[in-house]
Structure formats: structure tokens, C-alpha cells
Amino acid sequence: MTHRISTTRAQAARITALSAAAGLGLSLAAVAAPAWAHDSLISSSPEAGEVLEASPEEIVLEFSGDGLTDGQGIANVLQISDAEGENWEGETQIEGATMSTELPEELPGGEYTVAYRAVYSDGHAEEQSFDFEVAEPAESESPSASAPAESSENDDDAASSPSGQATGDAADGDAESQDSDDQSSEDQEADVSAEVVGYSAGVPTWVLVAGGVVVLGVLAAVVVTVLRGRSKRRN
């Protein structure tokens, strides 16, 4: 009977010791857990995979923990590069748990990579990256749509240009030359008509004929008068 009681007490002592050891282990794990968990990126602007309609003015990363620090001479770095590997970032700024950099100029449309190295408050450094995209600008109006308007403007310019005036003057000259030729043809037709009806280029023919008749009549009268005078003298 005494042996059974001793055995039971020994088993209870073992169970109590194991429970105490287990509780102590859990307590130590709970205390050590914060030291094992490192800080991490909790937000960014722009976000990973985001497509922006326009270029951002700056890149901002927000981390968990008490703030970033320089551990063992390792610097916090924030870089932005395009598909060709060209860098676009400015100076890296650290304020508490925030890392940022301003962009010196607008980003053209395309894909970009944000690469960073963060040194957390416990001295642990982490290097990570993510991508975002800037949308390509909308295409402008096609040249074919504005071609008719430009053609009309070119026609107006040509009409008002010196060459256009020269063309107009040449057309006027041709018209005047044509009018002159038409007038010359009319004059020639009038001359032909005058010859047909018995007219000369200067005095009409009938005037010349009448004048000749008058001259002959006068001469005949003079001859008759002279002959009569001689006849009287003889008598």
C-alpha cells in the first residue's frame, strides 16, 4: 500500500515538472518573438503593378517598425530605373520609417522598376524591388483627318501668293490678246466688206467719179468759151 502511494506521488511530480517546463518555454518564445520578426514594407506610392495615367512627382515607401537606420555603414537606397536601365531618381530621403525620393523630371510612358535597400531599426538590411507603369500618352489626330483643311488653306494661299497673281495676270493677258485678235478680225472683215461694195480705204469711189465729171465739165465749158471768143474776133 505504501509502495503504491509513493509511485503515484512520483508520477504527479513528473507531470508538474513537465507542465512547468512547457510553460516556461512558451513564455520565453513569447518574449523572443518580437526580436525574431523583422520590419517590412507595408505600403508604397505608386503601388506594385500600378498603371499611372501620368508621371508621379515622387516615390514614397512606408515600412513597419520604429524607423530606418544605418546599420554597420549600410545606407538606405531608393532607385528608379526604366526598361533600358536608365536611372530617374533624385536623392534618397529618410524620415522615420518612410523612405522617399523626388523625381527630377517627368517619366515618359513605359515600365519602371523601384529597387530599394532598407536598414531596419534592429540593424537588419533588406533589398527588394517592384514594378509600376506610366501609361503612354494618347495618340494625336491622324494627319489624314486634317489633310482636306490643309489642302484648302494651301489653295487659298496659292490664290493670294505672287505666283497666283502672276497666273491671274497671265490669264488676263491672254484674254486681252484674244480680244485684240477678235478686234483685228472684225476690222479685216469690215475692209473686205467695204471693197466689195465699192469703197476704198480712204475716200468713197463715187466721190472720186463725181469729182472727175465736174472737172471734165469745167474744162469743156472753158474750151467752148475760148472757141466762141476767137470766132467773134474773126468776124
FENJO-V506110 format. One record per backbone hydrogen bond with DSSP energy under -0.5 kcal/mol. NH is the residue of the N-H (numbers start at 1). CO is the residue of the C=O. If there is no record, write none. Layout:
# FENJO-V506110
nh:NH co:CO
nh:NH co:CO
This chain:
# FENJO-V506110
nh:5 co:1
nh:6 co:2
nh:7 co:3
nh:8 co:4
nh:9 co:5
nh:10 co:6
nh:11 co:7
nh:12 co:8
nh:13 co:9
nh:14 co:10
nh:15 co:11
nh:16 co:12
nh:17 co:13
nh:18 co:14
nh:19 co:15
nh:20 co:16
nh:21 co:17
nh:22 co:18
nh:23 co:19
nh:24 co:20
nh:25 co:21
nh:26 co:22
nh:27 co:23
nh:28 co:24
nh:29 co:25
nh:30 co:26
nh:31 co:27
nh:32 co:28
nh:33 co:29
nh:34 co:30
nh:35 co:32
nh:36 co:32
nh:36 co:33
nh:37 co:33
nh:38 co:36
nh:42 co:62
nh:43 co:62
nh:45 co:60
nh:49 co:131
nh:50 co:47
nh:52 co:50
nh:52 co:133
nh:59 co:101
nh:60 co:45
nh:61 co:99
nh:62 co:43
nh:63 co:97
nh:64 co:40
nh:68 co:96
nh:69 co:119
nh:71 co:69
nh:71 co:74
nh:72 co:70
nh:74 co:71
nh:75 co:73
nh:77 co:117
nh:79 co:115
nh:81 co:113
nh:82 co:86
nh:83 co:111
nh:85 co:82
nh:88 co:80
nh:89 co:80
nh:90 co:102
nh:93 co:100
nh:95 co:98
nh:98 co:95
nh:99 co:61
nh:100 co:93
nh:101 co:59
nh:103 co:57
nh:104 co:88
nh:104 co:102
nh:110 co:134
nh:112 co:132
nh:113 co:81
nh:114 co:130
nh:115 co:79
nh:115 co:113
nh:116 co:128
nh:117 co:77
nh:118 co:126
nh:120 co:118
nh:120 co:124
nh:123 co:120
nh:126 co:118
nh:128 co:116
nh:130 co:114
nh:132 co:112
nh:133 co:50
nh:134 co:110
nh:135 co:52
nh:135 co:133
nh:145 co:142
nh:146 co:142
nh:146 co:143
nh:147 co:143
nh:148 co:144
nh:150 co:146
nh:151 co:147
nh:152 co:148
nh:153 co:149
nh:154 co:150
nh:155 co:151
nh:156 co:152
nh:157 co:153
nh:158 co:154
nh:159 co:155
nh:160 co:156
nh:161 co:157
nh:165 co:161
nh:166 co:162
nh:167 co:163
nh:168 co:164
nh:169 co:165
nh:170 co:166
nh:171 co:167
nh:172 co:168
nh:173 co:169
nh:174 co:170
nh:175 co:171
nh:176 co:172
nh:177 co:173
nh:178 co:174
nh:179 co:175
nh:180 co:176
nh:181 co:177
nh:182 co:178
nh:183 co:179
nh:184 co:180
nh:185 co:181
nh:186 co:182
nh:187 co:183
nh:188 co:184
nh:189 co:185
nh:190 co:186
nh:191 co:187
nh:192 co:188
nh:193 co:189
nh:194 co:190
nh:195 co:191
nh:196 co:192
nh:197 co:193
nh:198 co:195
nh:199 co:194
nh:200 co:203
nh:205 co:198
nh:207 co:204
nh:208 co:204
nh:209 co:205
nh:210 co:206
nh:211 co:207
nh:212 co:208
nh:213 co:209
nh:214 co:210
nh:215 co:211
nh:216 co:212
nh:217 co:213
nh:218 co:214
nh:219 co:215
nh:220 co:216
nh:221 co:217
nh:222 co:218
nh:223 co:219
nh:224 co:220
nh:225 co:221
nh:226 co:222
nh:227 co:223
nh:228 co:224
nh:229 co:225
nh:230 co:226
nh:231 co:227
nh:232 co:228
nh:233 co:229
nh:234 co:230
nh:235 co:231
